C-alpha cells in the first residue's frame, strides 16, 4: 500500500510509517528515520501552537481580571463619596482617597445642586426640593471616581439624587 498523491490522511500516514518500521522486508531501512523525524516535528509544532494559545488566553484573562478590579475600585470610590456626602463629611470638590487590597480609588463630588432649584415654572417651585415637610432637601450630585488596580485604570462618572 502506497500513499497516493492527494490522498493524504494523518492516520493513513502514521499507519504506513509504523508498517514500514516493523516490516522486516523493507529494503530502504534509512527512510524510517526521515519519517520518524517528520512525525516528531509535526507533533512538536502542534505542542508549541497549543502552548502559545494557552499562554495568550492566560494573558487575556489576567487583563480582564485587572480591568474588572479597577472598575470595582472606582465603584468603591463612588460609594464612599456618596456615603460621606450624605453624612456631611465631604464637600463639593473635595477629594476622597482610599485603598483596598492592592488597589486604590480617588473620588470627588464635582457638582451638587438642589433639585428643582432652577425651574422656570414658578407654580411648581414652591417646595419642590423639600421632602415630606421634614426639612430634608433633595440634591442631585455628580461624582467622578477613578479606580486603579495594578496597571489597570477605570474612570466612572455618575449622578445621584440624595436626600439630605
N, C-alpha and C positions, 0 to 999 in steps of 0.2 A: 504494500500500500504506500503510495507516494502522495505528497502534498501537491495538489494541482493549483495552477495559477487562478487566483480569485476565490479559492475555497478555504481561506484562512480562518480557522477557528481555534481559539486558545486551547480548548480541551483536546481537540484533534491533534494539535501540535505537541502538547505535552505527552499525550499517549504515544505519539510517534517517537519522541525523544526517549521515553522510557523503554519502548520496544527495542530501539536501536542500542540502548545501553546494555540491556541484558540478553540480547540475541547473540549467541555465540557465532553465528555465521556472518556477522558483519565484517567485511574486509577493510572498511575505512574506519579504523578504530580511532583516529585522531579527530574525526568530525564531532565526536560526542563532547569533547572539551569545548568546542565552539558553541554547541547547543546549550550546554550547562551554563556557560558564561553569559550567553544571551538571556536565558531564563532568570539568572541571578540579577542581571542588570535591569530587566523589566520589573522584577519584584522589588528591587531597591528603589527604582523610580516611583513605584506605587507607594512604597512606605514613606518616602520623602514628601510626596504630594499629600498624603494623608496627614503627616505631621505638620506640614505647612498650613493646611486647612484648620487643624485643631488649634494651632497657636494663634492664627488670626481670629478665630472665634473667641478665644480667651481674651485677646486684647480688646475686641469689640465689647464683650460682656463686662469687662472691667471698666471701660469707658462709660458705658451706660450706667453702671452702678455709681460711679463717681458723680455723673451728672444728676442722678436722682438724689443722692445725698446732699449735693449743693442746693437742689430745689427745696428739699425739706429743711435745710438750714435757713433759706430765705423765708419759708413758711413760719419757722420758729421765730424769726425776727418780726414778722408781721403780728403774730400772736402776742409776743412780748410788748411791742409798741402799743397794740390795741388795749391790752390789759393795763399797762402803765398810764395811758392817756385817760382811760375810763376812771382810774383811781386818782387822777390829778397828780401823778408822779412824773409826767412827761409833758413838755410844752411843744408847741409848733416849732419846727426847725431845730429841735434838739435831737441829737443822735444817741441812739442806744446801741451798745455793743454787747455781744455775748459769745460764748463758745460752748460747744457740746462735743464730747469725744475729740475727734481730730478735726472738726470743722468749726467755723465761726460765722456769725452774722452781724450785719450792721443795718439798722432800720432807722427811718426818720419820717416824722409826720410833716409833709411838705405843705399841707393845706388843711384848714379846719374852718368850716363856716356853719352858721346856724341854718337849718332847713327852713325855707320859706322867707329868708331874710331879704332877698332881692326880688320878690314877686311884684309884678306890675298891677295885679288885681287887688285893690285896696279892700274890697269886701271880704276876701279870703284871708287877709293879712292879720286880722285882729288877734289871734293867739294860736296861729298855725304851728309855731315852733314849741309850744308848751304841750306837755303830755299829761292828760288826765288832771289838770289843775293842781298838780303836785309841785309845781315849780321846776320840773325837770325839762331840760332843753334838748331837743334833737339836734345833733350835729352831724354833718357829713364831713368825714375826714379822708384824706388821701395819704396812703403810706407807701413809701418806697423802701424796699428791703433788698439787700444783697447777701446771698449765701455763698460761702466758699468752703469747699472740701477738697483737700489735696490740690490738684491743678484745675479742678472743675469750679466754674463760677456760674451763678444764676442771679438774675435781677428780676424782681417782680414788683409791679405797681398795682395797688388795689384801692378801692373806695369802699368805706363802710359808713353805715348810719349808726351813731351811738347816742344813747340817751344818757345825759349827764344830769 
